[in-house]
Amino acid sequence: MPKRKTNRGAAKRFARTASGAFKRIASHRRHILTKKSSKRKRHLRKSHLLDQADVRAARRMIPYC
């Protein structure tokens, strides 16, 4: 059986945790930051876990992670 290719875009966006979950970085932190509150920007700094509905797709895109 041939090797599967890793989706490089997904590999850059998601990382696997030790428990097998996927962590992701929050969006809306790139530009137009002046109108966003400090509290909102501070919370967007933290990494989040990928939603359970998207885990199956991420696992397919990153088979060797």
C-alpha positions in Angstrom: 0.0 0.0 0.0 1.4 3.4 -0.9 2.3 6.0 1.7 -0.2 8.8 2.3 0.7 12.4 1.9 0.4 14.9 4.7 -1.6 18.0 4.0 1.1 20.6 4.6 -1.4 23.4 5.3 -3.0 21.3 8.0 0.4 20.3 9.4 1.3 24.0 9.9 -2.1 24.8 11.6 -2.6 21.8 13.9 -0.4 20.0 16.4 -1.1 16.7 18.2 -1.1 16.7 22.0 0.1 13.8 24.2 -3.5 12.7 24.8 -4.2 12.6 21.1 -6.2 15.8 20.8 -5.4 18.5 18.2 -4.6 22.0 19.3 -5.0 25.0 17.1 -4.3 28.7 17.2 -7.2 31.2 17.5 -8.1 33.3 14.4 -8.7 37.1 14.3 -5.3 38.1 15.5 -3.7 39.2 12.2 -4.9 42.8 11.6 -7.4 45.5 12.6 -6.3 45.1 16.2 -7.0 48.6 17.3 -10.8 48.2 17.6 -10.4 44.9 19.5 -10.2 45.1 23.3 -7.1 44.1 25.2 -9.1 41.3 26.9 -10.2 39.9 23.6 -6.7 39.9 22.1 -5.3 38.4 25.3 -7.7 35.5 25.1 -6.9 35.0 21.4 -3.3 34.4 22.3 -4.0 31.1 24.0 -4.2 27.8 22.0 -7.4 26.0 21.8 -8.4 22.4 21.2 -9.9 21.5 17.8 -13.7 20.8 18.0 -14.7 17.2 18.1 -16.5 17.5 14.8 -13.3 18.4 13.0 -10.9 15.8 14.6 -11.7 13.1 12.0 -10.8 15.4 9.1 -7.6 16.6 10.8 -6.6 13.0 11.5 -7.0 12.2 7.8 -5.0 15.2 6.7 -2.1 14.5 9.1 -1.8 10.7 9.1 1.7 10.5 10.6 1.4 13.2 13.3 
